[in-house]
Amino acid sequence: MPTPSFVAPADREAVTSLLRAQLDALPTRSPFYAEKFAEHGIKPAALVSLGDLAKFPFTTKEMLRQSQAAAPPLGRHAGTGLTEVIRVHASTGTTGKPSWVGVTRSDAAAWTEIVSRAFRTMGASKEDVVLHAAGLTLFVGGLPIRDALEDIGSTVIPIGTGASEKAVLALETLGVTALHSTPSYARYLAEYVRGLGRDPREFGIKKVFVGGEPGGGEPAFRARVEQEWGARVTEGLGNADMAPVIFGEAPGSGGMRFTGGRHVLVELIDPDSGEPVEAEPGATGELVYTSVDRQCCPLVRFRTRDRVKITGRAGDGAPLIRCVGRTDDMLIVLGVNVFPSAVRDLVQTKHPRTTGAVQIVLPSQGPRVEPPLRVEAEWGEDPGDREQLRHEIEALIRSRLSVRASVTLVPPGSLERSEMKSRLTRLADPERQL
């Protein structure tokens, strides 16, 4: 079995030791894993080296939902009870009912370490004044990232979401140097500022840290955000059930590197077969996470549904990734896999003839869609001949994504905007929205 290639060579011995201890204790701590290991005929002692992790069964989001339904509030997979938990977060519920994630004091300290390392990689420093424009309620991108930025020594302005007026006030008066938000909100806030008759670049932001959804790595989308704010964009990637940010992008590196240290083990697998994939440049696959020293939610081989591409290697040989979308969001058009974020990025290349806002209209619940793919896109401030623009977008989608599309151009501001994550698809029947 290949050794998971995201582990730094210097950490392999320590990670192996920690993982053995975690697996040895799981059957006693977690009824869920006691049954799961017995069902698959696997014992913790089967892990001799990190490559042996591939012998263990996967954990899926649906399994966690069933676990919590059977033993609320934290589930049969939880390794501790609420008396040991200092905070509860929730998954964002992208594909179903949100699930609770308990965090002990030790878990919170590990999260802060992991996320601090990610944001240092992304360029955050003690000198930064960060407008923290992410949800401060149950969202793991809220309070844990505040903790990490404070750990770095940055000055944090916890605006949260739904407070764009206060965000502008902070930009005007507090010497903000960096914005942290979802990619959607970075665009939303720029539009909000322009709606006030002002240029976002006048505020002097130098860094935009994004995460929580695909977008930050899409070339045209990123270029638009950088142009709007006059700032450098770097992105991070995490998972509500494992840790808020597990990968971070160093400026100019061309991809995100693993920043989870000795707390998380990362595998790359073929999403269809489940077989390991070597993290070599050009490879694609699904990220799978295993917690190495987690107390409350010790997950083994958790399938994230995040589809990534290995874009290259850092100077020390660490694989670099871009997230191309979630397998849950992926559409299949006559056998061709299409990520809605890829459609958005293609439309974005036509700016300023388009605003970049898009929605894919589905006749029924996906993932299978009969062609043509119905796309609504907003024309921009300088659309030119709109009929010609429509044909150009259809041709671009066909040439780049190999699917036939039917594009409808709509006025600027027609499509839904979000201060959190943009919804890129909707059902044609408005009473059955995704």
C-alpha positions in Angstrom: 0.0 0.0 0.0 1.4 3.5 -0.9 2.1 5.9 2.0 -0.2 8.9 1.9 2.0 11.5 0.2 0.7 14.6 2.0 2.6 13.6 5.2 5.9 15.4 5.5 8.7 12.8 5.8 9.8 14.3 9.1 6.4 13.8 10.6 5.7 10.2 9.4 7.1 8.4 12.5 5.2 10.7 14.9 2.0 10.5 12.9 2.1 6.7 12.7 2.5 6.5 16.5 -0.3 8.9 17.1 -2.6 7.2 14.6 -1.9 3.8 16.2 -2.9 5.2 19.6 -6.1 6.8 18.1 -7.2 3.5 16.4 -6.4 1.4 19.4 -8.7 3.5 21.6 -11.5 3.9 19.1 -13.5 0.6 19.7 -13.7 1.5 23.4 -14.5 5.2 22.9 -16.8 5.0 19.9 -19.6 2.4 19.4 -19.8 3.5 15.8 -16.3 2.4 15.1 -16.4 -0.7 17.3 -19.2 -2.0 15.0 -17.7 -0.7 11.8 -14.3 -2.3 12.4 -16.0 -5.6 13.4 -18.3 -5.5 10.4 -15.3 -5.2 8.1 -13.1 -7.7 10.0 -10.4 -5.2 10.7 -8.6 -4.6 13.9 -6.6 -1.5 14.9 -3.4 -3.7 15.1 -3.7 -4.0 11.3 -2.1 -0.5 11.0 1.7 -1.2 11.1 2.6 1.6 8.7 0.7 4.6 7.2 0.1 2.7 4.0 -2.0 0.2 6.0 -4.7 2.9 6.5 -6.1 1.9 3.1 -7.2 -1.4 4.7 -9.7 0.4 6.9 -13.3 1.3 5.8 -14.4 4.7 4.7 -16.7 7.0 6.7 -19.3 9.0 4.8 -21.3 12.1 5.7 -24.5 10.0 5.5 -23.1 7.6 8.1 -22.5 10.5 10.5 -26.0 11.8 10.0 -27.4 8.3 10.8 -25.1 8.1 13.8 -26.4 11.4 15.2 -30.0 10.4 14.5 -29.5 7.2 16.5 -27.7 8.8 19.4 -28.3 12.6 19.6 -26.9 15.1 20.0 -23.3 14.2 18.9 -23.8 10.6 17.6 -22.4 7.1 18.2 -19.2 8.1 16.5 -18.3 10.8 19.1 -15.4 10.0 21.3 -16.6 12.2 24.2 -19.8 13.5 25.7 -21.0 17.0 26.0 -19.4 17.5 29.4 -16.0 17.5 27.7 -17.1 19.7 24.8 -16.4 23.5 25.0 -18.0 24.5 21.7 -20.3 23.0 19.1 -20.2 23.8 15.4 -22.2 22.5 12.5 -21.5 21.5 9.0 -22.9 23.9 6.4 -25.6 21.4 5.2 -24.6 21.7 1.5 -26.1 18.3 0.7 -28.6 17.7 3.6 -29.4 18.4 7.2 -26.4 20.0 9.1 -24.7 17.8 11.6 -23.2 18.8 14.9 -19.4 18.9 15.5 -18.2 18.9 19.1 -14.9 20.4 20.0 -13.0 19.7 23.2 -10.4 22.1 24.7 -7.7 19.9 23.2 -9.5 19.8 19.8 -9.8 23.6 19.8 -6.1 24.0 20.5 -5.3 21.7 17.6 -7.6 23.6 15.3 -6.0 26.9 16.2 -2.5 25.4 15.5 -3.7 24.0 12.1 -5.5 27.1 11.0 -2.7 29.5 12.2 -0.3 27.5 10.1 -2.6 27.8 7.1 -3.1 31.5 7.4 0.6 32.2 7.9 1.1 30.2 4.7 -1.5 32.3 3.0 0.3 35.5 4.0 -1.3 36.6 7.2 1.0 38.4 9.7 1.1 40.3 13.0 1.0 43.5 11.0 -2.3 42.8 9.4 -5.7 44.3 10.3 -8.1 41.7 9.1 -11.8 42.3 8.3 -13.1 38.9 9.3 -16.3 38.8 7.2 -17.3 35.1 7.7 -20.2 33.7 9.7 -19.6 33.9 13.4 -22.3 31.5 14.5 -22.0 27.8 13.8 -19.8 28.1 10.7 -16.3 26.6 11.3 -14.9 29.4 9.2 -16.0 31.9 11.9 -14.8 31.7 15.5 -12.0 29.2 14.8 -10.4 31.4 12.2 -10.7 34.4 14.5 -8.8 32.3 17.1 -6.1 31.5 14.6 -5.7 35.1 13.4 -5.5 36.3 17.0 -2.9 33.6 17.6 -0.8 35.0 14.7 -1.1 38.4 16.3 -3.3 40.0 13.6 -5.8 42.7 14.6 -9.2 41.1 13.9 -12.3 43.0 13.1 -15.1 40.4 13.5 -17.8 41.8 11.2 -19.4 38.5 10.3 -22.0 38.4 7.6 -25.0 40.5 7.0 -23.2 43.7 8.0 -21.8 45.2 4.9 -22.6 48.8 6.1 -20.4 48.2 9.1 -17.8 46.5 6.9 -17.5 49.7 4.9 -17.3 51.8 8.1 -14.4 49.5 9.2 -12.7 49.9 5.8 -13.0 53.7 6.1 -11.7 54.1 9.7 -9.6 51.1 10.9 -6.7 50.8 8.4 -7.8 47.4 7.1 -5.1 45.6 5.2 -6.8 42.2 4.6 -10.2 40.7 4.0 -11.2 37.2 5.0 -14.4 35.8 3.5 -15.9 33.4 1.1 -15.1 34.1 -2.6 -18.8 35.0 -3.0 -18.7 37.7 -0.3 -15.5 39.2 -1.7 -17.4 39.8 -4.9 -20.6 40.8 -3.1 -18.8 43.4 -0.9 -17.1 44.9 -4.0 -20.5 45.3 -5.7 -21.9 46.8 -2.5 -19.1 49.4 -2.4 -19.5 50.3 -6.0 -23.2 50.7 -5.4 -22.2 53.5 -2.9 -20.4 55.2 -5.8 -17.0 54.2 -4.5 -14.1 52.2 -5.8 -13.1 49.2 -3.6 -9.5 49.9 -4.3 -9.5 53.2 -2.5 -9.5 51.4 0.8 -6.0 50.0 0.3 -6.6 46.3 1.1 -3.5 44.3 0.1 -4.6 40.7 0.9 -7.8 38.8 0.3 -8.0 35.4 2.1 -10.8 33.2 0.8 -12.3 29.8 1.5 -15.4 27.9 2.3 -16.4 27.3 -1.4 -14.7 26.8 -4.8 -13.9 30.1 -6.5 -10.7 31.3 -5.1 -8.7 29.0 -7.4 -10.7 29.7 -10.6 -8.4 31.9 -12.7 -11.0 34.3 -14.1 -12.9 34.6 -10.8 -9.6 35.3 -8.9 -8.4 37.8 -11.5 -11.7 39.7 -11.1 -11.5 39.8 -7.3 -7.9 40.9 -7.5 -8.8 43.6 -10.0 -11.7 44.8 -8.0 -9.8 45.2 -4.7 -6.3 45.8 -6.1 -5.2 43.0 -3.7 -3.6 39.6 -3.9 -5.9 36.6 -3.4 -4.9 33.4 -1.6 -7.2 30.6 -0.6 -7.6 27.9 2.0 -9.5 24.6 2.1 -10.9 22.8 5.0 -13.8 20.7 6.2 -16.3 21.3 9.0 -16.1 17.7 10.3 -12.3 17.6 10.4 -10.8 21.1 10.7 -11.6 24.6 9.4 -8.6 25.0 7.1 -6.3 22.1 6.3 -4.7 23.4 3.1 -3.3 27.0 2.6 -1.9 28.7 -0.5 1.4 30.5 -0.3 1.4 33.7 -2.5 2.6 32.9 -6.0 2.8 29.2 -5.4 0.1 28.1 -7.8 -1.8 25.9 -5.4 -2.6 25.0 -1.8 -0.3 22.9 0.4 -1.2 20.7 3.3 -0.9 22.6 6.6 -2.5 20.1 9.0 0.8 19.0 10.5 0.5 15.9 12.8 -3.2 16.3 13.4 -4.7 15.2 10.2 -3.8 12.4 7.7 -4.8 13.1 4.1 -5.3 10.6 1.3 -6.2 11.1 -2.4 -8.5 8.5 -3.8 -10.3 7.7 -7.1 -13.9 8.8 -6.3 -15.4 6.0 -8.2 -13.3 3.0 -7.2 -12.1 4.3 -3.8 -8.5 3.2 -4.7 -5.6 5.3 -3.6 -4.2 7.8 -6.2 -0.6 9.0 -6.1 -0.5 12.8 -5.5 1.6 13.5 -8.6 1.2 16.7 -10.7 -1.8 16.4 -13.0 -3.6 13.7 -10.9 -7.1 14.3 -9.8 -9.1 12.7 -7.0 -11.2 13.0 -3.9 -9.7 14.1 -0.5 -10.1 11.7 2.4 -9.3 12.8 6.0 -8.4 10.8 9.1 -8.0 12.5 12.5 -4.8 11.5 14.2 -5.5 12.9 17.7 -9.1 14.1 17.8 -11.1 13.7 21.0 -14.7 14.4 20.2 -15.1 13.5 16.5 -12.3 11.0 15.7 -13.1 10.2 12.1 -11.3 7.5 10.1 -11.0 7.8 6.3 -13.7 10.4 6.0 -14.8 11.1 2.4 -14.9 14.8 1.9 -16.4 14.8 -1.6 -13.9 17.5 -2.4 -12.5 16.9 -5.9 -9.0 18.3 -6.3 -6.2 18.4 -8.9 -2.5 18.3 -8.1 -1.1 21.4 -9.7 2.5 20.9 -8.9 4.9 20.7 -6.0 6.3 23.2 -3.6 10.1 23.7 -3.2 10.2 21.1 -0.5 8.3 18.6 -2.6 4.9 19.0 -0.9 2.0 18.5 -3.4 0.0 21.6 -4.3 -3.7 21.3 -5.0 -6.7 23.2 -6.4 -10.3 22.3 -5.6 -12.2 21.9 -8.8 -15.6 21.2 -7.1 -17.6 18.9 -4.9 -18.7 15.5 -6.2 -22.0 16.3 -4.6 -22.4 19.4 -6.8 -21.1 17.7 -10.0 -23.5 17.4 -12.9 -23.3 14.7 -15.5 -24.3 15.7 -19.1 -24.2 12.7 -21.5 -21.4 11.1 -19.4 -19.4 14.4 -19.1 -18.7 15.6 -15.6 -19.4 19.3 -15.2 -18.8 21.4 -12.1 -21.0 24.5 -11.9 -18.0 26.6 -10.7 -16.2 25.8 -14.0 -19.2 27.3 -15.9 -19.0 30.4 -13.7 -15.3 30.8 -14.4 -15.9 30.6 -18.2 -18.6 33.2 -18.1 -16.3 35.4 -15.9 -13.8 35.5 -18.8 -16.2 37.7 -20.7 -16.1 40.5 -18.1 -17.0 43.4 -18.6 -19.4 42.1 -21.1 -20.8 39.9 -18.3 -21.0 40.5 -14.5 -19.8 36.9 -13.9 -22.9 35.9 -12.1 -24.5 32.6 -13.3 -27.0 30.0 -12.3 -27.6 26.6 -14.0 -31.3 25.8 -14.2 -32.0 22.1 -13.7 -35.3 20.5 -15.0 -35.0 17.9 -12.1 -32.7 16.9 -9.3 -29.2 16.1 -10.6 -26.7 14.9 -11.1 -27.7 13.6 -14.5 -28.8 16.4 -16.9 -30.1 16.0 -20.4 -28.5 18.5 -22.9 -28.5 21.3 -23.4 -27.3 22.6 -20.1 -29.5 25.6 -19.3 -27.4 28.5 -18.1 -28.5 32.0 -17.0 -25.8 34.6 -17.1 -26.0 38.3 -16.4 -24.8 40.7 -19.1 -22.4 43.3 -17.8 -21.8 47.0 -18.0 -20.5 46.8 -21.6 -22.2 43.8 -23.2 -22.0 44.8 -26.8 -24.2 42.7 -29.1 -26.0 40.5 -26.5 -27.0 37.9 -29.1 -23.4 37.6 -30.2 -22.4 37.4 -26.5 -24.8 34.6 -25.9 -23.5 32.6 -28.8 -19.9 33.2 -27.7 -20.6 31.8 -24.2 -22.4 28.7 -25.6 -19.4 28.1 -27.9 -17.0 28.6 -25.0 -18.8 26.1 -22.8 -18.9 23.5 -25.6 -15.2 23.9 -26.5 -13.9 23.9 -22.9 -16.3 21.6 -21.1 -17.5 19.4 -24.0 -21.2 19.9 -23.4 -23.9 21.7 -25.3 -25.4 24.7 -23.4 -28.4 27.0 -23.9 -27.5 30.4 -22.5 -30.1 33.0 -21.4 -28.7 36.5 -20.7 -30.5 38.4 -17.9 -30.0 42.0 -16.6 -27.3 42.8 -14.1 -28.5 42.1 -10.5 -31.1 39.6 -11.6 -29.4 36.5 -10.1 -29.2 35.7 -6.4 -26.2 37.2 -4.5 -24.9 35.7 -1.3 -22.9 36.9 1.6 -21.8 33.3 2.3 -21.8 30.7 -0.5 -23.2 31.3 -3.9 -25.8 28.9 -5.1 -24.9 28.1 -8.7 -27.8 25.8 -9.5 -31.5 25.9 -9.0 -34.5 23.8 -10.0 -36.7 25.1 -12.8 -39.7 24.7 -10.5 -39.2 27.6 -7.9 -41.1 25.5 -5.3 -38.4 22.8 -5.5 -35.2 24.7 -5.1 -31.9 23.1 -4.3 
